[in-house]
Amino acid sequence: MWSAATAACGLSASYPQLAASRIAVGIGEAGGVPPSYAIISDYFPSGRRGTALALFNLGPPIGQALGVAFGASIAAAYSWRLAFIWVGVIGVVTAVIVWLFVREPKKGGLDPAPANPAPAEAAAPRAGLWSTCRMFFANPVLRGMALACGATQFVTYALLNFATLFLMREKGMTLQEVALWYALLVGVGVSAGMFLSGRLIDRLSRRSKTAYALLPAIGLAIAAPFFAGFVWAPTWQLALLFLLPPMGLNYFYLSPAVTLVQEEVPPHQRVLSGALLLLVMNLIGLGLGPTYLGAASDWFSKTSPDNSLQMAFYTLIPFYGVAIVMFLGLANRIRRQSRQEANT
């Protein structure tokens, strides 16, 4: 559905058709990611899941880089419609391969055995929608992680949705230069950040669970001044140099967040818990981040018509601080919870 809807974007003949196709893309993506998190958690034991989930999370940045590179190249040489159609066709073929060759692992097969195991003939518990929702939002750690990640995605989605326009309109990049240099930066930067954070969280979480929150906070604190340099830079070459660190460090939150959720909930609630994490993250980040930045650019266009996007991007810098504070608060909450568990 995800890939067929992508192809449908290229076949759309009107705005309502294009909007419906884009909505279908979102529905298809939402149905693919949470089950993948749960499957990977059943393939790898605790202590290796961060790296495994990080490798899986390399798919979006690599795909985005290839999409920008090939999509922009096809759009420049032929048309934007053909770019959507070809990407969609490749996805449909990939879906068939996954259906035929990916084996379903045993649910919870690599988790530590419970202290009081149930009888062998007992049926595996089923995850109820509302019971899982209550469990997720009643847990201060899971709830806090989802909200902190949403605050981070407010910045990352705003950046990703408007970076290409910003680089072309206000920094002077051409579509061909975007297809090469910006696509390479996205692929390398985001992939490196996701993989490195996965490796680090597997190591650091063995010492303290606060690493799940402190690692994203540190990454964002380092990224913020480089992001400011990206917005300020007078040339696109310098802007890309400043953008490389944030492209990696901005994503230090994803692997820790997904790993924490998969570790904290029982196997039969992993898919829905992963979906709830993504729901909160996307409602805040994808739903509000690009909308806010676009509205800010429109507002600044009245007084700064030549650099309205630059002024709008400057207003994203305080949101780095909001996300950092939220992750630090989450680290304190995890620390208190760990102490309570140790005393019981």
C-alpha contacts under 8 A as a table, 3 or more apart, distances in Angstrom:
res1	aa1	res2	aa2	distance
1	M	4	A	5.06
1	M	5	A	5.81
1	M	24	A	7.25
1	M	25	V	7.16
1	M	28	G	5.26
2	W	5	A	5.38
2	W	6	T	6.38
2	W	24	A	6.79
2	W	25	V	4.73
2	W	26	G	7.24
2	W	27	I	7.21
2	W	28	G	4.09
2	W	29	E	5.70
2	W	88	G	7.99
2	W	91	G	7.91
3	S	6	T	4.89
3	S	7	A	6.39
3	S	25	V	7.19
3	S	28	G	7.87
3	S	87	V	7.46
3	S	88	G	4.37
3	S	89	V	6.77
3	S	90	I	7.76
3	S	91	G	4.97
3	S	92	V	5.53
4	A	7	A	5.14
4	A	8	A	6.19
4	A	88	G	5.62
4	A	89	V	7.09
4	A	91	G	7.75
4	A	92	V	6.52
5	A	8	A	4.78
5	A	9	C	6.40
5	A	21	S	5.29
5	A	22	R	7.01
5	A	24	A	5.74
5	A	25	V	5.32
5	A	88	G	7.28
6	T	9	C	5.26
6	T	10	G	7.22
6	T	21	S	6.93
6	T	22	R	7.27
6	T	25	V	6.13
6	T	84	F	5.85
6	T	85	I	6.83
6	T	87	V	7.21
6	T	88	G	4.96
7	A	10	G	5.44
7	A	11	L	6.78
7	A	84	F	5.21
7	A	85	I	4.02
7	A	86	W	7.02
7	A	87	V	6.99
7	A	88	G	4.41
7	A	89	V	6.66
8	A	11	L	4.92
8	A	12	S	6.13
8	A	18	L	7.77
8	A	21	S	5.99
8	A	84	F	7.72
8	A	85	I	7.08
9	C	12	S	5.30
9	C	17	Q	7.74
9	C	18	L	5.42
9	C	21	S	5.47
9	C	22	R	6.80
9	C	81	R	7.29
9	C	84	F	6.28
9	C	85	I	7.51
10	G	80	W	7.13
10	G	81	R	3.93
10	G	82	L	6.29
10	G	83	A	7.35
10	G	84	F	4.96
10	G	85	I	5.44
11	L	81	R	6.70
11	L	85	I	7.53
12	S	15	Y	7.59
12	S	17	Q	5.34
12	S	18	L	5.25
12	S	21	S	7.84
13	A	17	Q	6.62
13	A	18	L	7.47
14	S	17	Q	5.33
14	S	18	L	6.30
15	Y	18	L	5.04
15	Y	19	A	6.04
16	P	19	A	5.05
16	P	20	A	6.05
17	Q	20	A	5.13
17	Q	21	S	6.13
18	L	21	S	5.06
18	L	22	R	6.18
19	A	22	R	5.13
19	A	23	I	6.22
20	A	23	I	5.07
20	A	24	A	6.22
21	S	24	A	5.03
21	S	25	V	6.27
22	R	25	V	4.96
22	R	26	G	6.52
23	I	26	G	5.18
23	I	27	I	6.37
24	A	27	I	4.99
24	A	28	G	6.10
25	V	28	G	5.21
25	V	29	E	6.18
26	G	29	E	5.14
26	G	30	A	6.09
27	I	30	A	5.17
27	I	31	G	6.38
28	G	31	G	5.24
28	G	32	G	6.57
29	E	32	G	5.26
29	E	33	V	6.47
30	A	33	V	5.94
30	A	34	P	7.25
30	A	275	A	7.55
31	G	34	P	6.90
31	G	35	P	7.45
32	G	35	P	6.09
32	G	36	S	6.45
33	V	36	S	5.12
33	V	37	Y	6.43
33	V	275	A	7.87
34	P	37	Y	5.15
34	P	38	A	6.54
34	P	270	R	7.97
34	P	271	V	5.16
34	P	272	L	7.07
34	P	274	G	5.07
34	P	275	A	5.21
35	P	38	A	5.13
35	P	39	I	6.13
35	P	271	V	5.18
35	P	274	G	7.97
36	S	39	I	5.07
36	S	40	I	6.13
37	Y	40	I	5.32
37	Y	41	S	6.22
37	Y	53	L	6.90
37	Y	258	V	7.60
37	Y	262	Q	7.68
37	Y	270	R	7.85
37	Y	271	V	7.10
37	Y	274	G	7.05
38	A	41	S	5.02
38	A	42	D	6.35
38	A	262	Q	7.16
38	A	267	P	7.69
38	A	270	R	5.58
38	A	271	V	5.47
38	A	274	G	7.80
39	I	42	D	5.12
39	I	43	Y	6.34
39	I	104	E	7.19
39	I	105	P	6.67
39	I	107	K	7.86
40	I	43	Y	4.90
40	I	44	F	6.28
40	I	49	R	7.50
40	I	52	A	6.98
40	I	53	L	6.80
41	S	44	F	5.43
41	S	45	P	6.92
41	S	49	R	6.16
41	S	53	L	7.88
41	S	262	Q	6.83
42	D	45	P	7.20
42	D	105	P	6.07
42	D	106	K	6.56
42	D	107	K	5.81
42	D	108	G	5.64
42	D	109	G	6.33
42	D	110	L	6.25
42	D	111	D	7.94
43	Y	105	P	6.30
43	Y	110	L	7.37
44	F	48	R	6.10
44	F	49	R	5.69
44	F	52	A	7.21
44	F	110	L	6.83
45	P	48	R	5.84
45	P	49	R	6.27
45	P	110	L	5.25
45	P	111	D	6.40
46	S	49	R	5.72
46	S	110	L	7.91
46	S	111	D	7.14
46	S	263	E	7.27
47	G	50	G	7.06
47	G	202	D	5.25
47	G	203	R	7.56
47	G	206	R	7.47
48	R	51	T	5.73
48	R	52	A	6.36
48	R	202	D	6.09
49	R	52	A	4.91
49	R	53	L	5.80
49	R	202	D	7.25
49	R	259	T	6.43
50	G	53	L	5.30
50	G	54	A	5.97
50	G	198	G	4.48
50	G	199	R	6.40
50	G	201	I	6.12
50	G	202	D	5.38
50	G	255	S	6.03
50	G	256	P	6.74
50	G	259	T	5.54
51	T	54	A	4.94
51	T	55	L	6.19
51	T	195	F	6.67
51	T	198	G	4.38
51	T	199	R	5.03
51	T	201	I	7.98
51	T	202	D	6.75
51	T	255	S	7.90
52	A	55	L	5.19
52	A	56	F	6.46
52	A	198	G	7.57
53	L	56	F	5.00
53	L	57	N	6.10
53	L	198	G	7.17
53	L	255	S	6.36
53	L	258	V	7.51
53	L	259	T	7.14
54	A	57	N	4.89
54	A	58	L	6.39
54	A	194	M	5.53
54	A	195	F	5.06
54	A	197	S	7.48
54	A	198	G	5.02
54	A	199	R	7.90
54	A	255	S	5.39
55	L	58	L	5.22
55	L	59	G	7.60
55	L	194	M	7.70
55	L	195	F	6.14
56	F	59	G	5.86
57	N	60	P	6.28
57	N	61	P	7.80
57	N	194	M	6.85
57	N	255	S	7.55
58	L	61	P	5.71
58	L	62	I	6.06
58	L	190	V	7.80
58	L	191	S	5.28
58	L	194	M	6.69
58	L	195	F	7.24
59	G	62	I	5.34
59	G	63	G	5.73
60	P	63	G	4.95
60	P	64	Q	5.77
61	P	64	Q	4.87
61	P	65	A	5.96
61	P	186	V	6.39
61	P	187	G	5.28
61	P	190	V	5.88
61	P	191	S	6.00
62	I	65	A	5.08
62	I	66	L	6.15
62	I	186	V	7.76
62	I	187	G	4.94
62	I	188	V	7.96
62	I	191	S	6.94
63	G	66	L	5.10
63	G	67	G	5.81
63	G	187	G	7.92
64	Q	67	G	4.80
64	Q	68	V	5.98
64	Q	183	A	7.57
64	Q	186	V	7.48
64	Q	187	G	7.18
65	A	68	V	5.14
65	A	69	A	6.02
65	A	182	Y	7.98
65	A	183	A	4.43
65	A	184	L	6.32
65	A	185	L	7.95
65	A	186	V	5.73
65	A	187	G	4.86
66	L	69	A	4.97
66	L	70	F	5.74
66	L	71	G	7.50
66	L	183	A	6.92
66	L	187	G	7.80
67	G	70	F	5.41
67	G	71	G	4.98
67	G	72	A	7.51
67	G	87	V	7.56
68	V	71	G	5.11
68	V	72	A	5.41
68	V	73	S	7.96
68	V	178	V	7.67
68	V	179	A	5.64
68	V	183	A	5.57
69	A	72	A	5.52
69	A	73	S	6.07
69	A	178	V	7.57
69	A	179	A	4.10
69	A	180	L	5.96
69	A	183	A	5.55
70	F	73	S	4.96
70	F	74	I	5.89
70	F	83	A	7.49
70	F	179	A	7.09
71	G	74	I	5.18
71	G	75	A	5.92
71	G	80	W	7.33
71	G	83	A	4.94
71	G	84	F	7.44
71	G	179	A	7.86
72	A	75	A	4.96
72	A	76	A	5.93
72	A	80	W	7.79
72	A	83	A	7.71
72	A	175	L	6.64
72	A	176	Q	7.14
72	A	178	V	7.67
72	A	179	A	5.46
73	S	76	A	5.11
73	S	77	A	6.06
73	S	175	L	7.93
73	S	176	Q	6.68
73	S	179	A	6.28
74	I	77	A	5.09
74	I	78	Y	5.49
74	I	79	S	6.35
74	I	80	W	6.96
74	I	82	L	6.98
74	I	83	A	5.61
75	A	78	Y	5.28
75	A	79	S	4.20
75	A	80	W	4.28
75	A	81	R	7.50
75	A	82	L	7.19
75	A	83	A	6.09
76	A	79	S	6.49
76	A	80	W	7.76
76	A	175	L	7.19
76	A	176	Q	7.51
78	Y	82	L	7.10
79	S	82	L	5.60
79	S	83	A	6.87
80	W	83	A	5.16
80	W	84	F	6.63
81	R	84	F	5.38
81	R	85	I	6.35
82	L	85	I	5.04
82	L	86	W	6.14
83	A	86	W	5.48
83	A	87	V	6.28
84	F	87	V	5.38
84	F	88	G	6.09
85	I	88	G	5.15
85	I	89	V	6.20
86	W	89	V	5.14
86	W	90	I	6.30
87	V	90	I	5.30
87	V	91	G	6.37
88	G	91	G	5.10
88	G	92	V	6.36
89	V	92	V	5.20
89	V	93	V	6.44
90	I	93	V	5.29
90	I	94	T	6.27
91	G	94	T	4.98
91	G	95	A	6.15
92	V	95	A	5.08
92	V	96	V	6.53
93	V	96	V	5.32
93	V	97	I	6.54
94	T	97	I	5.09
94	T	98	V	6.30
95	A	98	V	5.13
95	A	99	W	6.22
96	V	99	W	5.11
96	V	100	L	6.28
97	I	100	L	5.24
97	I	101	F	6.05
97	I	102	V	7.95
98	V	101	F	5.43
98	V	102	V	5.28
99	W	102	V	6.28
105	P	109	G	7.81
106	K	109	G	5.20
107	K	267	P	6.27
107	K	268	H	7.49
108	G	111	D	5.31
108	G	266	P	7.93
108	G	267	P	5.19
108	G	268	H	7.97
113	A	117	P	7.12
114	P	117	P	5.34
118	A	122	A	6.49
119	P	122	A	5.35
124	A	268	H	7.82
125	P	268	H	6.61
126	R	268	H	6.26
127	A	131	S	7.44
127	A	132	T	6.56
127	A	268	H	5.66
127	A	269	Q	5.47
127	A	272	L	7.92
128	G	131	S	5.27
128	G	132	T	5.95
129	L	132	T	5.43
129	L	133	C	6.23
129	L	272	L	7.56
130	W	133	C	4.90
130	W	134	R	6.04
131	S	134	R	5.15
131	S	135	M	6.14
132	T	135	M	4.98
132	T	136	F	6.02
132	T	269	Q	6.60
132	T	272	L	7.15
132	T	273	S	7.03
133	C	136	F	5.14
133	C	137	F	6.16
133	C	273	S	7.69
133	C	276	L	7.56
134	R	137	F	5.48
134	R	138	A	5.77
135	M	138	A	5.28
135	M	139	N	6.22
136	F	139	N	5.44
136	F	142	L	6.11
136	F	143	R	6.58
136	F	273	S	6.73
136	F	276	L	7.80
137	F	140	P	7.06
137	F	142	L	6.95
137	F	143	R	5.25
138	A	143	R	7.27
139	N	142	L	5.49
139	N	143	R	6.03
140	P	143	R	5.09
140	P	144	G	5.71
140	P	333	R	7.56
141	V	144	G	5.08
141	V	145	M	6.04
141	V	330	L	6.67
141	V	333	R	6.71
141	V	334	I	6.36
142	L	145	M	5.17
142	L	146	A	6.26
142	L	261	V	6.61
143	R	146	A	5.26
143	R	147	L	6.33
144	G	147	L	5.21
144	G	148	A	6.06
144	G	326	M	7.65
144	G	330	L	5.95
145	M	148	A	5.17
145	M	149	C	6.04
145	M	213	A	7.68
145	M	257	A	6.50
145	M	327	F	7.45
145	M	330	L	6.82
146	A	149	C	5.22
146	A	150	G	6.14
146	A	257	A	7.71
146	A	277	L	5.36
146	A	278	L	7.74
146	A	280	V	5.95
146	A	281	M	5.99
147	L	150	G	4.93
147	L	151	A	6.29
147	L	280	V	6.73
147	L	281	M	6.77
147	L	326	M	7.92
148	A	151	A	5.11
148	A	152	T	6.37
148	A	323	A	5.69
148	A	326	M	5.39
148	A	327	F	5.86
149	C	152	T	4.96
149	C	153	Q	6.10
149	C	253	Y	6.61
149	C	254	L	7.54
149	C	257	A	7.56
149	C	281	M	5.82
149	C	323	A	7.54
150	G	153	Q	5.03
150	G	154	F	6.17
150	G	280	V	6.40
150	G	281	M	3.96
150	G	282	N	6.68
150	G	283	L	7.57
150	G	284	I	5.11
150	G	285	G	5.08
151	A	154	F	5.13
151	A	155	V	7.21
151	A	281	M	7.73
151	A	284	I	6.83
151	A	285	G	6.47
151	A	319	F	7.21
151	A	322	V	7.05
151	A	323	A	5.22
152	T	155	V	5.57
152	T	156	T	6.45
152	T	250	N	7.51
152	T	253	Y	7.86
152	T	285	G	7.14
152	T	319	F	7.72
152	T	320	Y	7.05
152	T	323	A	5.52
153	Q	156	T	4.67
153	Q	157	Y	5.53
153	Q	158	A	7.84
153	Q	281	M	6.72
153	Q	282	N	7.49
153	Q	284	I	7.35
153	Q	285	G	4.24
153	Q	286	L	6.90
153	Q	289	G	7.26
154	F	157	Y	5.84
154	F	158	A	6.22
154	F	284	I	6.32
154	F	285	G	3.79
154	F	286	L	6.68
154	F	288	L	6.54
154	F	289	G	4.18
154	F	290	P	7.56
154	F	319	F	7.75
155	V	158	A	5.27
155	V	159	L	6.08
155	V	285	G	7.18
155	V	289	G	6.19
155	V	316	L	6.39
155	V	319	F	6.86
155	V	320	Y	7.31
156	T	159	L	5.08
156	T	160	L	6.10
156	T	250	N	6.84
156	T	285	G	7.58
156	T	289	G	7.88
157	Y	160	L	5.07
157	Y	161	N	5.94
157	Y	285	G	6.13
157	Y	286	L	5.68
157	Y	289	G	5.96
157	Y	290	P	6.17
158	A	161	N	5.35
158	A	162	F	6.27
158	A	285	G	7.85
158	A	286	L	7.62
158	A	289	G	4.77
158	A	290	P	4.14
158	A	291	T	7.75
158	A	292	Y	7.83
158	A	293	L	6.17
159	L	162	F	5.48
159	L	163	A	5.40
159	L	290	P	7.67
159	L	313	F	7.97
160	L	163	A	5.46
160	L	164	T	7.62
161	N	164	T	7.41
161	N	290	P	6.35
162	F	165	L	5.31
162	F	166	F	5.98
162	F	290	P	7.55
163	A	166	F	4.98
163	A	167	L	6.00
164	T	167	L	5.19
164	T	168	M	6.16
164	T	178	V	7.10
164	T	182	Y	7.85
165	L	168	M	5.21
165	L	169	R	5.72
165	L	170	E	7.94
166	F	169	R	5.30
166	F	170	E	5.45
166	F	171	K	6.69
166	F	309	L	6.38
166	F	310	Q	7.41
167	L	170	E	5.78
167	L	171	K	4.67
167	L	172	G	6.30
167	L	173	M	5.67
167	L	236	W	6.36
168	M	171	K	5.70
168	M	172	G	4.98
168	M	173	M	4.38
168	M	174	T	5.98
168	M	175	L	7.37
168	M	178	V	7.90
169	R	172	G	6.04
169	R	173	M	7.51
170	E	306	D	7.54
170	E	307	N	6.44
170	E	309	L	7.78
170	E	310	Q	7.65
171	K	234	P	6.95
171	K	235	T	5.63
171	K	236	W	4.98
172	G	235	T	7.45
172	G	236	W	6.55
173	M	177	E	6.03
173	M	178	V	6.54
173	M	236	W	6.42
174	T	177	E	5.14
174	T	178	V	6.23
175	L	178	V	5.02
175	L	179	A	6.19
176	Q	179	A	5.02
176	Q	180	L	6.50
177	E	180	L	5.23
177	E	181	W	5.77
177	E	182	Y	7.28
178	V	181	W	5.56
178	V	182	Y	4.86
178	V	183	A	6.47
179	A	182	Y	6.36
179	A	183	A	5.59
180	L	183	A	5.57
180	L	184	L	6.10
181	W	184	L	5.11
181	W	185	L	6.16
182	Y	185	L	4.99
182	Y	186	V	6.17
182	Y	240	L	7.40
183	A	186	V	5.21
183	A	187	G	6.15
184	L	187	G	5.18
184	L	188	V	6.03
185	L	188	V	5.33
185	L	189	G	5.55
185	L	190	V	7.97
185	L	240	L	7.55
185	L	244	L	6.36
185	L	247	M	7.76
186	V	189	G	5.32
186	V	190	V	5.67
186	V	191	S	7.75
186	V	244	L	7.98
186	V	247	M	6.64
187	G	190	V	5.93
187	G	191	S	5.85
188	V	191	S	5.36
188	V	192	A	5.90
189	G	192	A	5.30
189	G	193	G	6.24
189	G	244	L	5.76
189	G	245	P	6.98
189	G	246	P	7.90
189	G	247	M	4.98
189	G	248	G	4.55
190	V	193	G	5.12
190	V	194	M	6.16
190	V	247	M	5.14
190	V	248	G	4.49
190	V	249	L	7.84
190	V	251	Y	6.60
191	S	194	M	5.24
191	S	195	F	6.09
191	S	248	G	7.02
192	A	195	F	5.30
192	A	196	L	5.87
192	A	248	G	5.96
193	G	196	L	5.31
193	G	197	S	5.99
193	G	247	M	7.38
193	G	248	G	3.85
193	G	249	L	5.59
193	G	250	N	7.61
193	G	251	Y	5.79
193	G	252	F	5.96
194	M	197	S	5.30
194	M	198	G	6.23
194	M	248	G	7.01
194	M	251	Y	5.87
194	M	252	F	6.11
194	M	254	L	7.09
194	M	255	S	6.41
195	F	198	G	5.14
195	F	199	R	6.34
196	L	199	R	5.18
196	L	200	L	6.09
197	S	200	L	5.02
197	S	201	I	5.97
197	S	215	L	7.67
197	S	252	F	5.29
197	S	253	Y	7.77
197	S	255	S	6.37
197	S	256	P	7.18
198	G	201	I	5.26
198	G	202	D	6.37
198	G	255	S	5.33
198	G	256	P	6.73
199	R	202	D	5.40
199	R	203	R	6.64
200	L	203	R	5.22
200	L	204	L	5.90
201	I	204	L	5.08
201	I	205	S	5.49
201	I	211	A	6.69
201	I	212	Y	6.71
201	I	215	L	7.70
201	I	255	S	7.82
201	I	256	P	6.16
202	D	205	S	5.79
202	D	206	R	6.91
203	R	206	R	5.84
203	R	207	R	7.63
204	L	207	R	5.55
204	L	208	S	6.55
204	L	209	K	7.83
204	L	211	A	5.95
205	S	208	S	4.94
205	S	209	K	4.87
205	S	210	T	7.20
205	S	211	A	5.48
205	S	212	Y	6.81
206	R	209	K	7.16
208	S	211	A	6.03
209	K	212	Y	5.91
209	K	334	I	6.79
209	K	335	R	7.44
209	K	338	S	7.80
210	T	213	A	5.60
210	T	214	L	6.07
210	T	331	A	4.89
210	T	332	N	7.49
210	T	334	I	5.83
210	T	335	R	6.17
211	A	214	L	4.86
211	A	215	L	5.50
211	A	331	A	7.50
212	Y	215	L	6.13
212	Y	216	P	7.35
212	Y	256	P	5.10
212	Y	257	A	6.78
212	Y	260	L	6.82
212	Y	331	A	7.53
213	A	216	P	5.77
213	A	217	A	6.45
213	A	253	Y	7.81
213	A	256	P	7.57
213	A	327	F	5.16
213	A	328	L	6.62
213	A	330	L	6.12
213	A	331	A	5.09
214	L	217	A	5.03
214	L	218	I	6.12
214	L	327	F	6.60
214	L	328	L	6.43
214	L	331	A	6.18
215	L	218	I	5.28
215	L	219	G	6.22
215	L	252	F	6.71
215	L	253	Y	7.33
215	L	256	P	7.95
216	P	219	G	5.04
216	P	220	L	6.17
216	P	249	L	7.91
216	P	250	N	7.89
216	P	251	Y	7.70
216	P	252	F	4.88
216	P	253	Y	4.58
216	P	256	P	7.81
216	P	324	I	7.76
216	P	327	F	7.07
217	A	220	L	5.29
217	A	221	A	6.17
217	A	323	A	7.49
217	A	324	I	4.84
217	A	325	V	7.76
217	A	327	F	5.64
217	A	328	L	6.61
218	I	221	A	5.10
218	I	222	I	6.34
218	I	324	I	7.82
219	G	222	I	5.37
219	G	223	A	6.14
219	G	249	L	4.82
219	G	250	N	6.55
219	G	252	F	5.96
220	L	223	A	4.90
220	L	224	A	6.06
220	L	246	P	7.81
220	L	249	L	6.15
220	L	250	N	5.81
220	L	252	F	7.79
220	L	320	Y	6.56
220	L	323	A	7.92
220	L	324	I	6.57
221	A	224	A	5.63
221	A	225	P	7.90
221	A	320	Y	7.49
221	A	321	G	7.82
221	A	324	I	6.91
222	I	225	P	6.75
222	I	226	F	7.51
222	I	249	L	7.44
223	A	226	F	5.39
223	A	227	F	6.16
223	A	245	P	6.19
223	A	246	P	4.64
223	A	249	L	5.81
223	A	250	N	6.62
224	A	227	F	5.09
224	A	228	A	6.40
224	A	246	P	7.24
224	A	317	I	6.70
224	A	320	Y	6.41
225	P	228	A	5.03
225	P	229	G	6.34
226	F	229	G	4.92
226	F	230	F	6.27
226	F	242	F	5.29
226	F	243	L	6.59
226	F	245	P	6.76
226	F	246	P	6.50
227	F	230	F	4.99
227	F	231	V	6.43
227	F	242	F	6.60
227	F	243	L	6.12
227	F	246	P	6.12
227	F	317	I	7.71
228	A	231	V	5.23
228	A	232	W	6.25
228	A	314	Y	6.94
228	A	317	I	7.04
229	G	232	W	5.04
229	G	233	A	5.83
229	G	239	A	7.12
229	G	242	F	5.71
229	G	243	L	7.85
230	F	233	A	5.40
230	F	238	L	7.45
230	F	239	A	4.47
230	F	240	L	6.85
230	F	241	L	7.65
230	F	242	F	4.83
230	F	243	L	5.38
231	V	239	A	7.01
231	V	310	Q	6.01
231	V	313	F	6.54
231	V	314	Y	6.75
232	W	239	A	7.67
232	W	310	Q	7.63
233	A	236	W	7.24
233	A	238	L	5.84
233	A	239	A	5.03
233	A	242	F	7.96
234	P	238	L	7.24
234	P	239	A	7.35
235	T	238	L	5.48
235	T	239	A	6.14
236	W	239	A	4.78
236	W	240	L	6.09
237	Q	240	L	5.34
237	Q	241	L	6.53
238	L	241	L	5.09
238	L	242	F	6.36
239	A	242	F	5.21
239	A	243	L	6.07
240	L	243	L	4.83
240	L	244	L	6.22
241	L	244	L	5.56
242	F	245	P	6.67
242	F	246	P	7.75
243	L	246	P	5.55
243	L	247	M	6.15
244	L	247	M	5.19
244	L	248	G	6.77
245	P	248	G	5.43
245	P	249	L	6.00
246	P	249	L	4.91
246	P	250	N	5.22
247	M	250	N	5.75
247	M	251	Y	7.15
248	G	251	Y	5.76
248	G	252	F	7.19
249	L	252	F	5.32
250	N	253	Y	7.23
251	Y	254	L	5.78
252	F	255	S	6.85
252	F	256	P	7.35
253	Y	256	P	5.68
253	Y	257	A	5.99
254	L	257	A	5.15
254	L	258	V	6.15
255	S	258	V	5.34
255	S	259	T	5.97
256	P	259	T	5.16
256	P	260	L	5.93
257	A	260	L	5.23
257	A	261	V	6.33
258	V	261	V	5.33
258	V	262	Q	6.23
258	V	274	G	7.03
258	V	277	L	7.96
259	T	262	Q	5.15
259	T	263	E	6.05
260	L	263	E	5.11
260	L	264	E	5.99
261	V	264	E	5.19
261	V	265	V	6.36
261	V	270	R	7.60
261	V	273	S	6.95
261	V	274	G	6.79
261	V	277	L	7.92
262	Q	265	V	5.91
262	Q	266	P	7.93
262	Q	267	P	7.96
262	Q	270	R	5.81
262	Q	273	S	7.83
262	Q	274	G	7.29
263	E	266	P	7.78
265	V	269	Q	6.20
265	V	270	R	6.20
265	V	273	S	7.57
266	P	269	Q	5.60
266	P	270	R	6.53
267	P	270	R	5.34
268	H	271	V	7.50
269	Q	272	L	5.69
269	Q	273	S	5.92
270	R	273	S	5.08
270	R	274	G	5.94
271	V	274	G	5.22
271	V	275	A	6.25
272	L	275	A	4.88
272	L	276	L	6.15
273	S	276	L	5.02
273	S	277	L	6.23
274	G	277	L	5.10
274	G	278	L	6.34
275	A	278	L	5.11
275	A	279	L	5.99
276	L	279	L	4.83
276	L	280	V	6.28
277	L	280	V	5.52
277	L	281	M	6.19
278	L	281	M	4.98
278	L	282	N	5.81
279	L	282	N	5.34
279	L	283	L	5.95
280	V	283	L	5.23
280	V	284	I	6.29
281	M	284	I	5.52
281	M	285	G	5.68
281	M	286	L	7.56
282	N	285	G	4.93
282	N	286	L	4.71
282	N	287	G	6.14
283	L	286	L	5.98
283	L	287	G	4.80
283	L	288	L	7.03
284	I	287	G	5.43
284	I	288	L	5.38
284	I	289	G	7.07
285	G	288	L	5.59
285	G	289	G	5.10
285	G	290	P	7.90
286	L	289	G	5.71
286	L	290	P	6.56
287	G	290	P	7.10
287	G	291	T	6.89
288	L	291	T	5.17
288	L	292	Y	5.82
289	G	292	Y	5.26
289	G	293	L	6.32
290	P	293	L	5.13
290	P	294	G	6.02
291	T	294	G	5.26
291	T	295	A	6.13
292	Y	295	A	5.16
292	Y	296	A	6.04
293	L	296	A	4.99
293	L	297	S	6.11
293	L	309	L	7.99
293	L	312	A	5.97
293	L	313	F	7.06
293	L	316	L	7.94
294	G	297	S	5.13
294	G	298	D	6.28
294	G	312	A	7.90
295	A	298	D	5.09
295	A	299	W	6.19
296	A	299	W	5.01
296	A	300	F	6.18
296	A	309	L	7.89
296	A	312	A	5.23
297	S	300	F	5.14
297	S	301	S	6.06
297	S	308	S	5.00
297	S	309	L	4.97
297	S	311	M	7.15
297	S	312	A	5.11
298	D	301	S	5.13
298	D	302	K	7.36
298	D	308	S	7.15
299	W	302	K	6.10
299	W	303	T	8.00
299	W	308	S	7.89
300	F	303	T	5.53
300	F	304	S	5.51
300	F	305	P	6.99
300	F	308	S	4.94
300	F	309	L	7.74
300	F	311	M	6.80
300	F	312	A	7.06
301	S	304	S	5.00
301	S	305	P	4.17
301	S	306	D	7.46
301	S	307	N	7.56
301	S	308	S	4.91
302	K	305	P	6.05
304	S	307	N	5.62
304	S	308	S	5.26
304	S	311	M	7.91
305	P	308	S	5.49
307	N	310	Q	5.24
307	N	311	M	6.46
308	S	311	M	5.21
308	S	312	A	6.21
309	L	312	A	4.91
309	L	313	F	6.05
310	Q	313	F	5.09
310	Q	314	Y	6.37
311	M	314	Y	5.18
311	M	315	T	6.82
312	A	315	T	5.35
312	A	316	L	7.15
313	F	316	L	5.36
313	F	317	I	7.50
314	Y	317	I	5.78
315	T	318	P	6.55
315	T	319	F	7.91
316	L	319	F	5.39
316	L	320	Y	7.15
317	I	320	Y	5.45
317	I	321	G	7.30
318	P	321	G	5.18
318	P	322	V	6.60
319	F	322	V	4.85
319	F	323	A	6.27
320	Y	323	A	5.29
320	Y	324	I	6.20
321	G	324	I	5.07
321	G	325	V	6.16
322	V	325	V	5.32
322	V	326	M	6.28
323	A	326	M	5.08
323	A	327	F	6.25
324	I	327	F	5.21
324	I	328	L	6.21
325	V	328	L	5.09
325	V	329	G	6.15
326	M	329	G	5.08
326	M	330	L	6.16
327	F	330	L	4.88
327	F	331	A	6.18
328	L	331	A	5.03
328	L	332	N	6.46
329	G	332	N	5.17
329	G	333	R	6.31
330	L	333	R	4.91
330	L	334	I	6.13
331	A	334	I	5.10
331	A	335	R	6.16
332	N	335	R	5.03
332	N	336	R	6.32
333	R	336	R	5.21
333	R	337	Q	6.20
334	I	337	Q	5.04
334	I	338	S	6.07
335	R	338	S	5.17
335	R	339	R	6.32
336	R	339	R	5.14
336	R	340	Q	6.27
337	Q	340	Q	5.08
337	Q	341	E	6.22
338	S	341	E	5.13
338	S	342	A	6.16
339	R	342	A	5.05
339	R	343	N	6.28
340	Q	343	N	5.19
340	Q	344	T	6.42
341	E	344	T	5.32
